[in-house]
Amino acid sequence: MSLTGTPFFVLTVIVTLGALTALFVFWNRIPGPRPLRMGGRLGLALFSQFTAVIAVLVYVNNSMGPFYESWSDLFGVSDSPPVTTSVAGGGGQNGHDAPRTDGKLRFTQYSAGVMKAHVIGAHSGVDGSLYVWLPPQYRDPAYAQTAFPVVELLPGTPGTPQAWFGTMHVQEEMQKLMASGKVKPMIMVSAKLNTMGGNTDAGCADVPGAAKTGTWLAQDVPALIHANFRAVKDPSGWGIMGYSAGAYCAVNLTVQHPDTFRAAVSLSGYTTPESPLVTRDPALARANNPYLRLKLANPQPPVSFLMAGSLQDQGTVPSARALLGVLRQPGASRLLTVQSGGHTPDVWRGMLPEALTWLSARTASQGVSS
């Protein structure tokens, strides 16, 4: 039974109601001596509280994240087959072809306008999912020769890629902004960030002996999007945005891979590594410190950043100012601050209109090459 499915949530509610009913029905009916009766009452009370907490946690996971997409994500294990799921039929059409090795994916519908595919990264070996939203113009004959800009979206830790299309509602914000003429059509793709499952922060890095998260996000995911959609191939057409740990990752990947991404948005992120898997290795920590890399780079990569944070979210705005302060040619890079709000999805949703408008101005469409 799926961790995030409605049936499991309904089951937790039914079990909770059953536990509460048993608590009231059997409270004065437990036979035996007094110690046994008291122990039975305590057990019923604890079980009813436990089931209620589980139901609440499942509801929060489903409605505010999801923070964990599957049981394997929750417990940090993998239960997926050791092959890449792929079929012919680029452009996001559903299919039932046999597995292939050419990068063509079978997309199934996740929600209205959002498609999902499962894949194992060709270079990273990461077992993950992609969630893709195509602008309505993608299938408009007038745009048949247009290659669209792409924005890669990263969640926090713990977190799941579909949170961008659930909790964050990025597709709805895109529709509003396109209708008002503030942004151009862009492909939104959200990729798995928590490659090691559970609460383990992979640090957006290629950790020796563990997950190659950096390779997955900066090499495998872009290659898969190019193989399946009319996406701009030049890095000037690619942006990346994340919140919290995903915000750090967006900045880190852009600094490390300017040949893939040229614009990054950080929503309440940090600018130096925090994952113990990264910080315990001094060389790995230096390699994944975007602040330090920019400070020491000569020349600095031709990239730009929108660093956003709340003044009430301790540390995020000073961290953003510090990174912008080491840019020798800031260009379009800038700081976006809000006066109130913590480290929450409500704050990040409020930043989306300005963030998407900024990304639209930083990325370019192209004609489809013959």
N, C-alpha and C positions, 0 to 999 in steps of 0.2 A: 504494500500500500504506500502510495507516494506521501512523503513528508509534508509537501505543500498542497496536497489535494484537499478538496472539500470533504470527501469521505472520511479522511483521517481526523479532520477537525470535528466533524459531526460525531465521530466515534468518541473522541475525548470528552465532548459535551455530554453524551449519553452516559459514559462511565462516571463522570462527575455527578450527574443527577442520581445515578444509581447508588453511588457511595453516600451521598447526602441522605437519600431515602433510607438506606440501611442504618445510617447513624441514628436517625430519629426512631425508626421502627424497633431496633434491637437494643437501644440504650438501656432500657429497664427490663430487658428480657434475657440478658445473658445469664445462663445458669452457673452454679458453682459457688465456691467461697469468695469472700470479698476481694482478695488480691487478684483472683482470676477475673472477676467482673470488672475491676478497675483497669486491669491490663487490656481486656477486650474493648472497653470504652476508649481507652487511649489509642489502641490500634485503629479503631473505626474513625476516630477524629483525625489521626495523622493521615490515614489513607484518603479521607475526603479532602483534606487540605492539599495533599500531594496531587490528586487528580485535578483539582481546581487550578493549581499552579501550572500543571502541564497544559491544560486547555488554554489558559491565558498566554503562555509562551508560544503555543502553536498559532494562536490568533495574531500575536504580535509579529511572529516570523512571517506569516502570510500577508499581513496588511501593511507592515512598515518596511519590509525588506523585499523579498525574503532575504534573511541573513544566511540561511542554509537552504540550498536547493534540493538536496537529497540526503538520505541516511548516510551515504558515503562521505558527503561534505561535512555532515555533523560530527561523525566519528573519525574523520581523517583517513579513510580507506577508499580504495577504488574498486567498484564493482562493474566497470564497463569492459566491453570486449576489446582485445588488443589489436583492433583493426580500425582503419579510418572509414567512417561512413560517408560514402560519396557516390554520386550518380551523375549522369549527364543531365543537361537541361539547365544551363546557367540562367541567371536572371530571376531565380527564386521560385520557379514553378515546382509544384509537388511532383514526385515521381516514385517509381517502384523498381528502378533498375538495380541490377546486381552491383555490389561494391566495385569501385574502380580505383585507379591510382593517379588520375590526371587532375585531381583537385576539384572536380565538379561535385557539388554537394546536393544532397536531397534536403530541401527545406520543407518543413511542415508548419502549419499555422500555429502560432503561440497565442496571439490575441488579434484583435482587429488591426490589420495593417502591419503586424509584426510577425516575422518568420523566425524559425529556430532550426538549427542544424547541429548535429553532434559530430565531432571530428577529433582525431589525434594529430597534433602538430607534426608535420613532416620532419622538421629540424629539431624541435624541442622535445618531442615525445609527450607533450602535455595532453592529457585527456580532458577535453573541455567542450563547451557549447558556445555557439555564436547566436546572437539575437540581432536581426537586421530589420530596420524600417526603411522603406523606399519612399521618397516623396511621390505624390501623385503624378508629377510630370515625368517620372521615369518611364511609364508605359504610354505616355502621350506621343502619338506619331510625330508631333512637331519637335520632339526632343530625341528622336531616334538616332541622331548622329551626335548626341551630346554625351560626353563622359563627365560624371558628376563628382563634385568634391565629396570627401568622406570625413566624418568625425568619429573617431574611436572613443568609446565611453567606458570608463572604469569605475567600479563600485569601491566601497571601503572594505575594511577587514574587521569582523567577518562581513560577508555580503555576497550577493549574487548578481550576475549581469542583468537579469531581467528586472531588477529593481529600477533601472533607468526607465523602463516602459510601464512600471507599476507605480511605485512610490513617487518617482520623480516626474512621470508623465511628460517626458521630453518630446514625444511625438505630438502631443496635443499643443505644446508650446510652439513647436515648429509650424504646425498648421496655422496658428494665430499669427505668427510673425511673417510667414509667407503671404498670408491673406492681406496683411497690412503693407506689404512691400519692404519690410525691414530686413528680411533675409532671403537669400536665393535658395533654390532646392539643394539639399545636401543629403547624402546617405548617412544614416546613423547606425553604427554597429557597436554592440556591447559584447565584450569578451570576458571570459572567466579570468578573474584576478587571483582568487584564493586557490592556487594550484595544488596546495598540499593538504587541503581539507581541514576540518575542525577549526580551532582558533589559531592555527599556526600561520604566522605572517611570513610569506615567502620573500618579502622585501623587494619585489619587482626586479629580482636579480637572477642571474644564472648561478645558483648555489652549487658548488662542487658536490657531487654525490646525492643531490636532491633535484628539485625542479628547475628547469631552464625557463623561468617565467619571462625574463627579458626577451629571449629569443622567440618565445611563443607570441608575445604581444607586438613586438617590433618587426618580426620577420614572417612567422607563420600566418598570423591573422591578416596582415595586408596582402600576402600572396593569395590567400583564399578569397578575399574580396575581389582582387583583380581577376581571378580565374572564373568568378561567377557573376560579376556585375560590370556594367559600363562605369568604371571608376577611374578617376584621374590617376595617371601613372606617375606624374611628376610630384615630388614632395610638396610643391607649392599648393597642391590641391588637397593636402592631408593635414587635419588638425586632430588633437587629442584632448580630452577633458575628463577630469575625475574629481571625486569628492573624498575628503579625509585621506586615508592611505592611498586611494586611487588618484588623488590630486598630486601627492608626492610622486607617484609612479608616472603620471603624465609629464611632469617637469623633467624627471630623471630620464625617461625614454627620449624626450625631445632633445635634451642635451647630448645624449649618447648617440642618437640616430637622426641627425639632421637630414640624412639622405632619405628618411621615411616621413618624418613629421617636421613641419616648419612653424607650427603654432600650437601652444599649449594653454589650457585654462586650468587653474588650480582653485578649487572651491574648498576653502578651509583646510589647506594642506600644510605640510611641513617640507623643509628643503634639505634636510640631512637625514641619513638612514636611521631608522629606529628598530628594525627587526633584529633580534638577537642572532639570527642566522647570518646576518650581514655584518653586524658590528663586532662580532667575535673574531672576525678575520680582518686585520687592518688593511690589507691590500684590497679586499673586496669592498670594504667600507669606503675607502678612498675612491674606488672606481664607480661607486654608486652614490656619491655625494655631489649633487648637481651644483650646489653653492660653491664648493671647492673647485670643481672642474671648470666652472665659468670664471672663477676668480683667477685661476692659473692659466687658462687657455689664451693662446696668442697665435693666430687670431681667434676670437670667439666665433662659434657657429652662427650662421645667418638665421636665427630663430627669434621668435617673439613670445611674450608671456602676458596673460591676463591673470594676475594674482589677486584672488578675492578672499575676504575674510570678515568676520564680525568683530567689532571692538570688544564685545563681551566674551568672545571665544579666545581664552588666554593663549597667547603665543603665536596664533596664526598670522595676525597682521604684522607684528615685528619680524617674523620669519619671511613674510612676503616682501617687506621693505628691504630686508637685508639682501635678498637675492636680486631684486631690481637694482639695488645700489651698486652691484658689481658689474652691471652691464655698461660697457664703454660706449656703445651706440644703442641706446634704448629703443629708438625707432617707435614702433607701435606698442611696445610693452607698456603696461600701466597697472596701477593698483585700484582695485574696487573694494570699498569698505561699506559695511552697513553698521548702523549705530547699535542695534540690539539683536538679541538672539544668540543661542548657544551653538553647539556642534550638532545640528539637527537637520533632517531633510527639509523642514519648513524654511530654514535659512537658505539652503542650497536651491530649492525651487524658486525662491524669490530672486536669486541671482541669475537664473537661467535666461530671461529675456536679454539682458545685457551681454551675457556670455555668448549666446548663440549669435547675436548681432555682431559681436566682435569677431567671432570665428568666421562668419560669412564674409566679412570684409577682408579677412586674412587668407582665404582659400579661393582658388580660381577653378572655373569650369574649363573644359577643353573639348575640342572636336574629337570624334572617334577616329583613330588612325586607320587607314585602309590596309 
